[in-house]
Amino acid sequence: MDPVQSSTSVRRAAIIGAGAAGIFGAIALAEEVRSRRLGDKIAVTVFEATGDPLDKVRISGGGRCNVTHHCFDPAELVKNYPRGHRELRGPFSRFQPRDTVAWFERHGVPLKVEPDGRMFPVTDNSQTIIDCLLTAARDLGVTLRLRTRIKSISLAEDPSVGRFIIELHDGTRGPFDQILLATGSSPQGYRLAQSLGHTIVPTVPSLFTFKVTDPRLSDLAGISFETVHLVLATSNRRLEQSGPMLITHWGLSGPAVLKLSAWGARELHETHYHAELKVNFSPTHSADQIFDLLVAHKQTHGRKLVAGDSPVFLPKRYWARIATTAGIAESASWTEITKAQLSALAAEITGARFTVVGKGVFKEEFVTCGGVDLREVDFRSMQSKLRPGLFFAGEILDIDGITGGFNFQNAWTTGWIAGKSMAGQP
């Protein structure tokens, strides 16, 4: 980096962090520079501490990259963000999933929609997204500096030099007129924001699995349920979600569980991840309705063994397990079971209670809630309300979405708005 010196002809913009938000912000800035024919009047440099730009893009979606979600109504889209839903309403009216799809298609990367609404590149390869973004940045003249760690950001004493002075860990220093902090959930990014006067909302994990130690789940890892209804009760809140669920070696996972973990992230953190979870495996039925169904089945299939004959849509192995839980012997036929056992079965189907005793991780998409206080950011421009010339994008903000491509959409949207705003700022 050049020594500190006056630069009257070229405005210098630093993007700190080469993740989705940072790279897309740099591209948006450079695109705007080109469209306004500003020529070489703005120099865009991306600083990345590691040697792997867009590393989170690479591993997301099992290596396929869940780019966004097929939800094109901003009012509905914001409902998928436990933190930031109010602030994102305006930004999504300017750049939303429809715009993300169009941008990638213009750059030769068509996306496809899966039944649950998630969108992936048709190649099913995250490298396609990485190559597209890095090629676009390079073609627009963005400079990418890898393995370059930022030590500090300070305010310049001489405004003619620039607003900020960035110092690297190797001791070199340089002036910049604008800075976009897009460091994700990096502690260093939070420290830099805090050093410039910003408040950091304490970070806690979001999007994680539930650790449940229960004999009803033992040795059943891999069994999935198409749709369940979950009710999570902590000491001060009750949360509900519906969707697919999966039994794992350590407890429960799947979209419904991950959604609950996102909405209950802070409450679960406060209770040290201890809570009661109630599961209805047949969400369209009450316990009384299931009881009546079981009675009718008993009358017409009396000779069949209960353990191998499920009248409800449940995986066979799980049905056999809850039959045992209800006190029904493996050799018992329907004619042999009592009303009390039928009631116990109905309760297990519509209101099984599990104790959450900890959290696991969702390896494909580790997300945190917390970050830069949203009250200190102008979401019309993504500029700091405290420091002119300082911008934010992505997960450094106290914004997080549920699983399904929503966190990447936050990165694309906030990065795009920040980049466009930086180009237009004097």
Rosetta blueprint (number, residue, H / E / L):
1 M L
2 D L
3 P L
4 V L
5 Q L
6 S L
7 S L
8 T L
9 S L
10 V L
11 R E
12 R E
13 A E
14 A E
15 I E
16 I E
17 G L
18 A L
19 G L
20 A H
21 A H
22 G H
23 I H
24 F H
25 G H
26 A H
27 I H
28 A H
29 L H
30 A H
31 E H
32 E H
33 V H
34 R H
35 S H
36 R L
37 R L
38 L L
39 G H
40 D H
41 K H
42 I E
43 A E
44 V E
45 T E
46 V E
47 F E
48 E L
49 A L
50 T L
51 G L
52 D L
53 P L
54 L L
55 D H
56 K H
57 V H
58 R H
59 I H
60 S H
61 G H
62 G H
63 G H
64 R L
65 C L
66 N L
67 V L
68 T E
69 H E
70 H L
71 C L
72 F L
73 D L
74 P H
75 A H
76 E H
77 L H
78 V H
79 K H
80 N H
81 Y L
82 P L
83 R E
84 G L
85 H H
86 R H
87 E H
88 L H
89 R H
90 G H
91 P H
92 F H
93 S H
94 R H
95 F L
96 Q L
97 P H
98 R H
99 D H
100 T H
101 V H
102 A H
103 W H
104 F H
105 E H
106 R H
107 H L
108 G L
109 V L
110 P L
111 L E
112 K E
113 V E
114 E L
115 P L
116 D L
117 G L
118 R E
119 M E
120 F E
121 P E
122 V L
123 T L
124 D L
125 N L
126 S H
127 Q H
128 T H
129 I H
130 I H
131 D H
132 C H
133 L H
134 L H
135 T H
136 A H
137 A H
138 R H
139 D H
140 L L
141 G L
142 V L
143 T E
144 L E
145 R E
146 L L
147 R L
148 T L
149 R L
150 I E
151 K E
152 S E
153 I E
154 S E
155 L E
156 A L
157 E L
158 D L
159 P L
160 S L
161 V L
162 G L
163 R L
164 F E
165 I E
166 I E
167 E E
168 L E
169 H L
170 D L
171 G L
172 T L
173 R E
174 G E
175 P E
176 F E
177 D L
178 Q E
179 I E
180 L E
181 L E
182 A L
183 T L
184 G L
185 S L
186 S L
187 P H
188 Q H
189 G H
190 Y H
191 R H
192 L H
193 A H
194 Q H
195 S H
196 L L
197 G L
198 H L
199 T L
200 I E
201 V E
202 P E
203 T E
204 V E
205 P E
206 S E
207 L L
208 F L
209 T L
210 F E
211 K E
212 V L
213 T L
214 D L
215 P L
216 R L
217 L L
218 S L
219 D L
220 L L
221 A L
222 G L
223 I L
224 S E
225 F E
226 E E
227 T E
228 V E
229 H E
230 L E
231 V E
232 L E
233 A E
234 T L
235 S L
236 N L
237 R L
238 R E
239 L E
240 E E
241 Q E
242 S E
243 G E
244 P E
245 M E
246 L E
247 I E
248 T L
249 H L
250 W L
251 G E
252 L E
253 S E
254 G L
255 P H
256 A H
257 V H
258 L H
259 K H
260 L H
261 S H
262 A H
263 W H
264 G L
265 A H
266 R H
267 E H
268 L H
269 H H
270 E H
271 T L
272 H L
273 Y L
274 H L
275 A E
276 E E
277 L E
278 K E
279 V E
280 N E
281 F L
282 S L
283 P L
284 T L
285 H L
286 S L
287 A H
288 D H
289 Q H
290 I H
291 F H
292 D H
293 L H
294 L H
295 V H
296 A H
297 H H
298 K H
299 Q H
300 T H
301 H L
302 G L
303 R L
304 K L
305 L E
306 V H
307 A H
308 G H
309 D L
310 S L
311 P L
312 V L
313 F L
314 L L
315 P L
316 K H
317 R H
318 Y H
319 W H
320 A H
321 R H
322 I H
323 A H
324 T H
325 T H
326 A L
327 G L
328 I L
329 A L
330 E L
331 S L
332 A L
333 S E
334 W H
335 T H
336 E H
337 I L
338 T L
339 K H
340 A H
341 Q H
342 L H
343 S H
344 A H
345 L H
346 A H
347 A H
348 E H
349 I H
350 T H
351 G H
352 A E
353 R E
354 F E
355 T E
356 V E
357 V L
358 G E
359 K E
360 G L
361 V L
362 F L
363 K L
364 E L
365 E L
366 F L
367 V E
368 T E
369 C E
370 G E
371 G E
372 V E
373 D L
374 L H
375 R H
376 E H
377 V E
378 D E
379 F L
380 R L
381 S L
382 M L
383 Q E
384 S E
385 K L
386 L L
387 R L
388 P L
389 G L
390 L E
391 F E
392 F E
393 A L
394 G H
395 E H
396 I H
397 L E
398 D L
399 I L
400 D E
401 G L
402 I L
403 T L
404 G L
405 G L
406 F H
407 N H
408 F H
409 Q H
410 N H
411 A H
412 W H
413 T H
414 T H
415 G H
416 W H
417 I H
418 A H
419 G H
420 K H
421 S H
422 M H
423 A H
424 G H
425 Q L
426 P L
